[in-house]
Amino acid sequence: METGGSLIQLARGDIFAGKLRLERTLASGGMGTIWRAWNTQLDMPVAVKVMAPAVAQLPGFVARFVLEAKSAAKIRSPNVVTVFEHGVHQGLPYMVMELLEGEDLHARLKREQHLSLAATSRIVREVCKALQRAHTLNIVHRDLKPANVFLVRDGDEEVAKVLDFGIAKITSADASRITATGQLLGTPHYMSPEQVRAPKQVDHRADLWAVGAITYRCLTGHLPFEGNMLELVQQILHDPAPSATKAAPHLPAAVDAFFQKALAQAPDRRFQSARELSDALLVIAGSDPSAEAMVPGKGAPEPDDLSTVTDALLASAGSDPSAEAMAPSKGTVEPDELSTVTDALLASAGSYPSAEAMAPSKGTVEPDELSTVLMDRSTRPIESGSKPTVPMPQVARPAAAPGSFAGAESAATPLRPPLEPTAPMDVPELRRESAAPGSLDAWDSQVGAARRRSPLVWIVVALVLAALVVAVWAHFAGRPPGP
């Protein structure tokens, strides 16, 4: 570690700030260097960002560097790099951050040229999550670009994190001095029109314009506006957003309307929040933004959610969804109980629970079959004077392992022949006065009346059988015993 005046020159192997052993450089530029380091106190790898000595001597830049560290620490989002600490060591401002494994979006695009609509919408969604949190805290990034979006490997998944929050705007006098070190603060290709005109008069919508430019680059492989500095500024200030479908014909036509709004010159004509922009792109990509509330499992309900639905159905049927009702086997639902719940659901919808919905295998309901029954019931018209038939599917017993109980049962009992379609259901001609003949309401009324009448029929039959039994018993009881 060499000392030049009050500043130091860093080298591999140096102990920085008393506890950070520098291992190798991860990135370097005119503003400073990012090191991979080992925290000797916590015994963990970290990333250390150290401002360049020449920049540290410029008025106000130390305070702006500290502002960046505080801004990132204040956001506290899984989509923003975590800052552990910051400070000044021998005249050099530094911040200690989590060490990210992966690559930035600039490197990904350089290798793959462009990304799919699905991959782009996923990255944009996570970037917008970070921006939504930052904008709520009145923090504007001001320098969004692919190099500031890092794609972190997390097992089999990938998470997008936003880097370099809080980069401050600089005056023209400082700009010439920074340019001499090799880097101009900010990237013109991703700067909004108002940021080009008056850098001090931007709000969160400048970040949204930059997200639109990043999205265009990801989907088409091209920048929305290109050329030398003068041409670029003129295009950003005066030209409408270019057609994405002309640059990439495989994209759906809806993306052109998306970019007309995302890259609008007037901030009031753009998306007004990061969430709004993200949701619009997710709709174009064929995803439902509300499905995010269903995670984990890509929108599928969790087991606890499914049990809650089951309890609600049982409660509506008059049953107590207790552990006793869910026996046996630790709260699982028996097939017969599940079929009862299905009957209640179909009856409440005005449908007759036919045997077709209960096949195959001991009364359990297959998801595809249940959805087919519900869709068919809700969409198929019934002609006037006709009655629906209930076809019975052919039920094939699954193959059983040799020697198993099911295998022995299969060997002892031959399979029944396929069931033939049944005759049309004989439903009494009962109609509601308000229902039109042949309508669904009329059919529901007939079925409901028939089902309400069926218990009375069985009661009458039971009484007749009981009377016959009593008569036979009285007859034989009154006869004298035989010789």
Secondary structure, 3 states (H helix, E strand, C coil): CEEECCEEECCCCCEECCCEEEEEEEEECCCEEEEEEEECCCCEEEEEEEECHHHHCCCCHHHHHHHHHHHHHHHCCCCECCEEEEEEECCEEEEEECCCCEEEHHHHHHHHCCCCHHHHHHHHHHHHHHHHHHHHCCCCCCCCCHHHEEEEEECCEEEEEECCCCCCCCCHHHHHHHHHCCCCCCCHHHCCHHHHHCCCCCCHHHHHHHHHHHHHHHHHCCCCCCCCHHHHHHHHHHCCCCCHHHHCCCCCCHHHHHHHHHCCCCHHHCCCCHHHHHHHHHHHCCCCHHHHHHCCCCCCCCHHHHHHHHHHHHHHCCCCCCHHHHCCCCCCCCHHHHHHHHHHHHHHCCCCCCHHHHCCCCCCCCHHHHHHHHHHHHHCCCCCCCCCCCCCCCCCCCCCCCCCHHHHHHHHCCCCCCCCCCCCCCCCCCCCCCCCCCCHHHHHHHHHHHHHHHHHHHHHHHHHHHHHHHHHHHHHHCCCCCC
